[in-house]
């Protein structure tokens, strides 16, 4: 429905997930909370480095489902 759920920013995958899930993934060293460059961390966005296709696919799929459920 035209909602952004994942994007590439400076060769990193950035996905939208629930804030608690982002915190958990940051704690597991999967990625870091996304800062779009102005010093304001986005709680529901995770930035992932590396290029593991299976991990990126899983995170993008999870993100797509999360954003689809949030329709208003």
Residue pairs with C-beta under 8 A, 6 or more apart in sequence:
1 68
1 71
3 67
3 68
3 70
3 71
4 16
4 67
5 15
5 16
5 60
5 63
5 64
5 66
5 67
5 68
6 13
6 14
6 15
6 16
6 59
6 60
6 63
6 64
7 13
7 14
8 14
9 34
9 36
9 47
11 49
12 47
12 48
12 49
13 47
13 48
13 56
13 59
13 60
14 34
14 45
14 46
14 47
14 48
15 45
15 46
15 48
15 59
15 60
15 62
15 63
16 44
16 45
16 63
16 66
16 67
17 25
17 44
17 45
17 46
17 59
17 62
17 63
17 66
18 44
18 66
19 43
19 44
21 46
21 62
21 66
22 33
22 43
22 44
22 45
22 46
25 31
25 46
26 32
26 33
26 46
30 46
30 48
30 55
31 46
31 47
31 48
31 49
32 46
32 47
33 41
33 42
33 43
33 45
33 46
33 47
34 41
34 42
34 45
34 46
34 47
35 41
35 42
35 47
36 42
46 59
48 55
48 56
48 59
